[in-house]
Amino acid sequence: MHKNQQNDSTDIVAKIQKIIYNERLSSISFEDAITKTYFFHKLTSITDMPTLYLDFDLLYSGYVAAKILSQSQNVILHQPTQQTWKNLCVDIMDQISQKQHLVIIDSLNGFFTTITNQKDSGRIINNIIMLLVGTGQKTNSAIVVGSISKFKKDEGWILSAIGRHVIEIDKMNLISVRKQNSHLQLVLADHHNLEKSSLQISELDLL
């Protein structure tokens, strides 16, 4: 990579980090699961924070197991189940209360599917996410929640195939990652899905 390309790549990485870590909680919507997995894989590779990755979808875990993707050394990968998710969330809260971490919830769709037999699953998930955010405040930990979702004018962000709403609070980043040919477009939006800023990312930027 040439020096100018390295400088450009470093600048892009810094901008991504600034967008993601601007608030303690970020909700990132994707159009498809493969783009989501690719982006999160790249996000873990450009952060120096120890990362706790909750892989509800198991797609990332499958890629790692098949050696299609390599797992960064700073990533601890978990596969929550109906039996383990509660204790796992408690353990993660304990960890982020003591040291700064990046917590990736992949994905909100998978979280709902995992606790589908729980009454008031939406309230439970919202409470868990807010507890994570609150617990991680003193260590400046960041919580990132991914979803396969679409914005509907009269309803807001809706999870694909599930129809549930994506969590929204006042102080959070609302981000959508859109695939455009060989690039990704990272868009920071307000609660009405009006674009505040955007960033075009190429494969080269994330190497």
Secondary structure, DSSP 8 states (H G I E B T S, - for coil): --HHHHHHHHHHHHHHHHHHTTSSEEEEEESSHHHHHHHHHHHHHS--S-EEEEESS-HHHHHHHTTSS---TTEEEE---TTTHHHHHHHHHHHHHHS--EEEEE-HHHHHHHTTTSTTHHHHHHHHHHHHHHHTTTTT-EEEEEEEEEEETTTEEEETTT--B----SSSEEEEEEEETTEEEEEEE-TT--EEEEEEEETGGG-
